[in-house]
Amino acid sequence: MEALINLFWAKYADLHGAIGRQDLATIAKLDSELDPLLEAIFSTQARDQASVLIQFRFALKLLKEEADDRGCVRRNVHLMQMLVERYLAGEKADEAQASDAEGCEIANIEDATVDGFLDDAVLNRLSQRVMVVTPGYRILYTNDTNASRFAISREQLIGKHVAEFVGLHCFRNEFKSAVDRCLEGKSLPLTYAVDLDGEIVVMRCRMSPFALSPSKPACALVVMEEEADRRRRPAA
């Protein structure tokens, strides 16, 4: 796995060098070699958490490197989705799990994580909105409840920057710093107001470090609940 990734980045650097030289023949050659490498890297089934972490870190770095190229972003989001479906979507919960999940409170979200993996079946039964945010502030995972709030599919949310959904002002002034602190290993609450279709909604969040490895938080697990905006006057 690591050998394939190192080979990819070496050829990736060569490609950008060829682009700078406008060496069309070398560009075509290297471009044709990179796609098979990507396929080999992402199609490999990791057999331990360390290998899973390597794949996710590679995907996140690639997403960051090519964030300005829309075509590449779409491809990289698809590759990220492959990893999410392979490793984060747990087996379907049994009836007892489903019953427990329906009454799960925000403080017990850890019940839906097992050995560093998310149990997708449990998370999709929660009334809370759940998402996993990467160090680049992009959405790596979302449950059905969160996606349905925006009336779009989960696939359309994955890879998007969170500023698109919390608002640029909120992201810059509150959300970004909270995610940064979470990635440093701190669990913390965050409350903010957002305008959804002309309606002011107060969001109460709980951010927790979510690690694909016990040694280092890789992402922020964000659980959200909507509250009434107490600043609004009651209807006459």
C-alpha positions as CSV (number, residue, x, y, z in Angstrom):
1,M,0.0,0.0,0.0
2,E,2.6,2.5,1.1
3,A,4.8,1.6,-1.9
4,L,1.9,2.3,-4.3
5,I,1.2,5.6,-2.6
6,N,4.8,6.7,-2.7
7,L,5.0,5.8,-6.4
8,F,1.8,7.8,-7.0
9,W,3.2,11.0,-5.4
10,A,6.5,10.6,-7.3
11,K,4.7,10.4,-10.6
12,Y,2.3,13.2,-9.5
13,A,5.3,15.5,-8.8
14,D,6.7,14.5,-12.2
15,L,3.4,15.3,-13.9
16,H,3.3,18.8,-12.4
17,G,6.9,19.3,-13.5
18,A,6.0,18.3,-17.0
19,I,3.0,20.7,-16.9
20,G,5.3,23.5,-15.9
21,R,7.6,22.6,-18.9
22,Q,4.6,22.2,-21.2
23,D,6.0,18.7,-22.1
24,L,2.8,17.3,-23.7
25,A,4.2,13.9,-24.4
26,T,5.4,13.3,-20.8
27,I,2.1,14.8,-19.5
28,A,0.1,12.3,-21.5
29,K,2.3,9.4,-20.4
30,L,2.2,10.2,-16.7
31,D,-1.5,11.0,-16.8
32,S,-2.2,7.5,-18.2
33,E,-0.1,5.9,-15.4
34,L,-1.7,7.7,-12.5
35,D,-5.3,6.4,-12.9
36,P,-4.3,2.7,-12.7
37,L,-2.3,3.6,-9.5
38,L,-5.3,5.3,-8.0
39,E,-7.5,2.3,-8.8
40,A,-5.0,0.0,-7.2
41,I,-4.7,2.1,-4.1
42,F,-8.4,2.5,-3.5
43,S,-9.4,-1.0,-4.5
44,T,-7.1,-2.6,-1.9
45,Q,-9.0,-4.0,1.0
46,A,-7.1,-3.0,4.2
47,R,-6.8,-5.7,6.7
48,D,-5.9,-3.6,9.8
49,Q,-6.6,-0.1,11.2
50,A,-3.2,1.2,10.3
51,S,-3.8,0.4,6.6
52,V,-7.2,1.9,6.7
53,L,-5.7,5.1,8.1
54,I,-3.1,5.2,5.4
55,Q,-5.9,5.0,2.7
56,F,-8.0,7.8,4.3
57,R,-5.0,10.1,4.8
58,F,-4.0,9.6,1.2
59,A,-7.6,10.4,0.1
60,L,-7.7,13.5,2.3
61,K,-4.3,14.7,1.0
62,L,-5.4,14.1,-2.6
63,L,-8.7,16.0,-2.0
64,K,-6.8,18.9,-0.6
65,E,-4.1,19.0,-3.3
66,E,-6.8,19.1,-6.1
67,A,-9.4,21.2,-4.3
68,D,-9.3,23.9,-7.0
69,D,-10.1,21.4,-9.9
70,R,-13.8,20.6,-10.0
71,G,-13.3,17.6,-12.2
72,C,-10.7,16.1,-9.8
73,V,-12.8,17.0,-6.8
74,R,-15.8,15.0,-8.2
75,R,-13.5,12.0,-8.9
76,N,-11.8,12.3,-5.4
77,V,-15.2,12.5,-3.7
78,H,-16.2,9.3,-5.5
79,L,-13.0,7.6,-4.3
80,M,-13.6,8.9,-0.8
81,Q,-17.2,7.5,-0.9
82,M,-15.7,4.1,-1.8
83,L,-13.7,4.2,1.4
84,V,-16.6,5.4,3.5
85,E,-18.9,2.6,2.2
86,R,-16.2,0.0,2.7
87,Y,-15.0,0.9,6.2
88,L,-17.5,3.3,7.9
89,A,-20.7,1.6,7.0
90,G,-21.1,-1.0,9.6
91,E,-23.2,-4.1,9.4
92,K,-26.9,-3.6,9.9
93,A,-27.8,-3.5,13.6
94,D,-30.1,-6.1,15.0
95,E,-33.5,-5.3,16.4
96,A,-32.2,-4.7,19.9
97,Q,-29.6,-2.2,18.6
98,A,-32.3,-0.4,16.6
99,S,-34.5,0.0,19.6
100,D,-31.7,1.4,21.7
101,A,-30.7,3.8,18.9
102,E,-34.1,5.3,18.6
103,G,-33.8,6.6,22.2
104,C,-30.1,7.5,22.0
105,E,-29.2,10.9,23.4
106,I,-26.6,13.3,22.1
107,A,-24.2,12.4,25.0
108,N,-24.2,8.7,24.0
109,I,-23.2,9.0,20.4
110,E,-20.2,6.8,21.2
111,D,-22.6,3.9,21.3
112,A,-22.6,4.2,17.5
113,T,-18.9,3.8,17.2
114,V,-17.2,0.5,17.5
115,D,-13.4,0.0,17.4
116,G,-12.9,3.2,15.5
117,F,-15.6,2.5,13.0
118,L,-19.0,4.2,12.6
119,D,-22.1,2.0,12.7
120,D,-24.0,3.4,9.7
121,A,-27.2,1.4,10.5
122,V,-27.4,2.9,14.0
123,L,-26.5,6.4,13.0
124,N,-29.2,6.5,10.4
125,R,-31.8,5.7,13.1
126,L,-30.8,8.6,15.2
127,S,-33.0,11.8,15.4
128,Q,-29.8,13.8,15.7
129,R,-27.9,15.0,12.7
130,V,-24.4,13.5,12.5
131,M,-21.4,14.2,10.2
132,V,-17.7,13.7,10.2
133,V,-15.6,16.7,9.2
134,T,-12.0,16.3,7.9
135,P,-9.1,18.6,8.8
136,G,-9.8,20.4,5.5
137,Y,-13.3,21.2,6.8
138,R,-15.0,18.9,4.3
139,I,-17.7,16.4,5.0
140,L,-16.4,12.8,5.1
141,Y,-19.6,11.2,6.4
142,T,-23.2,12.2,7.0
143,N,-26.2,10.2,8.3
144,D,-29.6,10.3,6.6
145,T,-31.0,12.7,9.1
146,N,-28.5,15.4,8.3
147,A,-28.8,14.9,4.5
148,S,-32.6,15.0,4.6
149,R,-32.5,18.4,6.4
150,F,-31.0,19.8,3.3
151,A,-33.2,17.8,1.0
152,I,-30.3,16.3,-0.9
153,S,-28.6,12.8,-1.0
154,R,-25.8,11.8,1.3
155,E,-23.6,11.4,-1.8
156,Q,-24.1,15.1,-2.6
157,L,-23.0,16.2,0.9
158,I,-19.8,14.1,1.0
159,G,-16.8,16.1,0.0
160,K,-18.6,19.5,0.4
161,H,-17.0,22.2,2.5
162,V,-19.0,22.7,5.8
163,A,-19.1,26.5,5.2
164,E,-21.7,25.8,2.5
165,F,-24.1,24.6,5.1
166,V,-23.3,26.5,8.3
167,G,-22.7,29.8,6.5
168,L,-19.4,31.5,5.8
169,H,-19.8,34.0,8.7
170,C,-20.4,31.2,11.2
171,F,-17.6,29.0,9.8
172,R,-15.0,31.8,10.1
173,N,-16.1,33.0,13.5
174,E,-17.1,29.9,15.3
175,F,-17.2,26.5,13.5
176,K,-13.6,26.5,12.1
177,S,-11.9,27.2,15.5
178,A,-14.1,24.6,17.2
179,V,-13.2,21.9,14.6
180,D,-9.5,22.8,15.0
181,R,-9.7,22.4,18.8
182,C,-11.5,19.1,18.3
183,L,-8.7,17.9,16.0
184,E,-6.3,18.7,18.8
185,G,-8.1,16.0,20.9
186,K,-10.7,18.1,22.7
187,S,-14.4,17.3,23.0
188,L,-16.5,20.5,23.1
189,P,-19.9,21.9,22.6
190,L,-20.9,24.6,20.1
191,T,-24.1,26.5,19.6
192,Y,-24.8,28.7,16.6
193,A,-27.7,30.1,14.6
194,V,-28.2,29.4,10.9
195,D,-30.7,30.6,8.4
196,L,-32.4,27.6,6.7
197,D,-34.9,28.6,4.0
198,G,-35.6,31.9,5.7
199,E,-36.0,30.2,9.1
200,I,-33.5,31.0,11.9
201,V,-32.6,27.7,13.5
202,V,-30.4,27.3,16.6
203,M,-28.0,24.4,16.4
204,R,-26.6,22.7,19.5
205,C,-23.6,20.7,18.6
206,R,-21.2,18.3,20.3
207,M,-17.8,17.8,18.7
208,S,-15.7,14.8,19.5
209,P,-12.3,13.6,18.0
210,F,-12.9,10.7,15.8
211,A,-9.7,8.7,15.1
212,L,-9.1,5.9,12.6
213,S,-6.0,5.3,14.8
214,P,-5.9,5.4,18.6
215,S,-2.8,7.6,18.5
216,K,-4.1,10.7,16.6
217,P,-7.5,12.2,15.9
218,A,-8.1,12.3,12.2
219,C,-11.5,14.0,12.0
220,A,-14.2,15.7,14.1
221,L,-17.4,13.8,14.8
222,V,-20.2,16.4,15.0
223,V,-23.6,15.6,16.4
224,M,-26.2,18.3,15.9
225,E,-29.7,19.0,17.4
226,E,-32.0,21.8,16.4
227,E,-33.5,24.1,19.0
228,A,-36.1,26.8,18.9
229,D,-34.7,30.3,18.4
230,R,-35.6,32.0,21.7
231,R,-34.9,35.4,20.2
232,R,-38.1,35.1,18.1
233,R,-41.2,36.6,19.4
234,P,-44.1,34.2,19.9
235,A,-46.8,34.4,17.3
236,A,-49.8,36.7,18.2
